[in-house]
Amino acid sequence: MVVVFAVSANAQAPEAPTHNWPELGVEASVDIRPAQPLYNFTADGDEGVWLQDFRKRWYYATILGPCPGLGRAFGIGYDLRGSAGFDKSAKLVVEGFQCALSSLVTSDVPPSKKEIKARIKARAAEKRARDAQARAARRAVD
């Protein structure tokens, strides 16, 4: 069963605390009920997403491989794979693509849009540098 939820992407409640977890970065499972689906999300490019439950707690889901369209999505869905909880075995559904997760951990509130753009830009620069090094190494062997 696929459940879809749409919210204003990157919307945050300003009165929400930064987090209400004893520890951040701990593998988690979100209790999903029909009346309490996931509430909000903020994409981290196509590599991850912050998800908020109805209790206003944030989680960070790392995507296993890129998830096309996640960075520009206005709504996402999820497939619980028959489970009652959203955990790393669930899949995100974005623009018809099912995106597997490698982890789901407790998180602080997402950074600002500006900070997220800087993170994405830095990751792209790191990838270009790694690719350039790999090309140089291949040329040196040839």
C-alpha positions as CSV (number, residue, x, y, z in Angstrom):
1,M,0.0,0.0,0.0
2,V,1.4,3.4,-0.9
3,V,0.3,6.4,1.1
4,V,0.9,9.9,-0.4
5,F,1.3,13.1,1.6
6,A,1.8,16.5,0.3
7,V,2.9,19.5,2.3
8,S,4.5,22.8,1.6
9,A,8.1,21.6,1.0
10,N,10.6,23.0,3.5
11,A,7.8,24.4,5.7
12,Q,8.8,24.5,9.4
13,A,6.9,25.4,12.4
14,P,8.9,28.2,14.0
15,E,7.7,27.4,17.5
16,A,8.8,23.8,17.3
17,P,11.8,22.9,19.5
18,T,15.0,21.9,17.7
19,H,14.4,18.3,18.8
20,N,12.7,16.3,21.4
21,W,14.9,13.2,21.4
22,P,17.2,11.9,24.2
23,E,19.8,11.2,21.4
24,L,20.2,12.3,17.8
25,G,21.3,10.0,15.1
26,V,19.8,6.8,16.5
27,E,18.1,4.3,14.1
28,A,14.3,4.8,14.6
29,S,10.9,3.7,13.5
30,V,7.9,6.0,13.1
31,D,4.6,4.7,14.3
32,I,2.3,5.3,11.3
33,R,-1.5,5.2,11.8
34,P,-4.2,6.2,9.3
35,A,-5.0,9.3,11.3
36,Q,-1.3,10.1,11.9
37,P,0.7,9.8,8.7
38,L,4.0,11.6,8.2
39,Y,3.4,15.3,8.6
40,N,6.2,17.3,6.8
41,F,9.4,16.8,4.8
42,T,12.4,18.7,3.7
43,A,14.5,17.2,0.9
44,D,18.3,17.1,1.1
45,G,18.8,17.1,-2.6
46,D,18.2,13.6,-4.0
47,E,20.3,11.8,-1.3
48,G,18.1,12.2,1.8
49,V,15.1,13.7,3.4
50,W,14.1,15.1,6.8
51,L,10.7,13.7,7.8
52,Q,8.5,15.0,10.6
53,D,5.8,13.0,12.4
54,F,2.6,14.3,13.9
55,R,4.3,14.7,17.2
56,K,6.6,17.3,15.5
57,R,9.7,15.0,15.9
58,W,12.2,15.0,13.0
59,Y,14.0,12.0,11.4
60,Y,16.6,11.9,8.7
61,A,16.2,9.2,6.0
62,T,19.2,8.5,3.9
63,I,18.4,7.3,0.4
64,L,20.1,4.1,-0.9
65,G,21.2,5.6,-4.2
66,P,19.8,8.8,-5.7
67,C,16.1,9.4,-5.7
68,P,15.1,11.3,-8.9
69,G,12.8,14.2,-8.3
70,L,13.1,14.3,-4.5
71,G,14.9,17.7,-4.4
72,R,12.0,19.4,-6.3
73,A,9.1,17.4,-5.0
74,F,6.0,19.1,-3.5
75,G,4.7,15.9,-2.2
76,I,6.1,12.4,-1.5
77,G,4.6,9.1,-0.6
78,Y,5.7,6.0,1.2
79,D,5.3,2.3,1.0
80,L,5.5,0.5,4.3
81,R,6.0,-2.9,2.8
82,G,3.1,-4.3,5.0
83,S,4.5,-2.9,8.2
84,A,2.7,-0.6,10.7
85,G,5.9,1.5,11.1
86,F,8.0,3.6,8.8
87,D,11.6,2.5,9.2
88,K,14.6,1.9,6.9
89,S,12.8,-1.0,5.2
90,A,10.1,1.3,3.9
91,K,10.4,3.0,0.5
92,L,9.7,6.6,-0.4
93,V,7.6,7.2,-3.5
94,V,8.6,10.2,-5.5
95,E,7.1,11.0,-8.9
96,G,6.4,7.3,-9.4
97,F,9.9,6.1,-8.4
98,Q,10.3,3.9,-5.3
99,C,13.4,5.0,-3.4
100,A,14.9,2.5,-0.9
101,L,16.3,3.8,2.4
102,S,19.6,2.9,3.9
103,S,18.8,4.4,7.3
104,L,16.2,6.3,9.3
105,V,17.6,8.1,12.3
106,T,16.4,10.6,14.9
107,S,17.2,14.2,13.8
108,D,17.3,17.8,14.7
109,V,15.2,20.2,12.6
110,P,16.4,20.6,9.0
111,P,18.8,23.3,8.2
112,S,17.6,26.4,6.3
113,K,17.1,26.3,2.5
114,K,20.3,28.3,2.1
115,E,22.3,25.7,4.2
116,I,20.8,22.8,2.3
117,K,21.7,24.4,-1.0
118,A,25.3,24.9,0.3
119,R,25.4,21.2,1.4
120,I,24.2,20.0,-2.1
121,K,26.8,22.3,-3.8
122,A,29.6,21.0,-1.6
123,R,28.6,17.4,-2.3
124,A,28.6,18.1,-6.1
125,A,32.1,19.7,-5.9
126,E,33.4,16.7,-3.9
127,K,31.9,14.3,-6.5
128,R,33.5,16.3,-9.4
129,A,36.9,16.2,-7.6
130,R,36.6,12.4,-7.0
131,D,35.7,11.9,-10.7
132,A,38.6,14.0,-11.8
133,Q,41.0,12.0,-9.6
134,A,39.6,8.8,-11.0
135,R,40.0,10.0,-14.6
136,A,43.6,11.1,-13.8
137,A,44.4,7.7,-12.2
138,R,43.0,5.9,-15.3
139,R,45.1,8.0,-17.6
140,A,48.2,7.3,-15.6
141,V,47.6,3.6,-15.9
142,D,47.0,3.8,-19.7
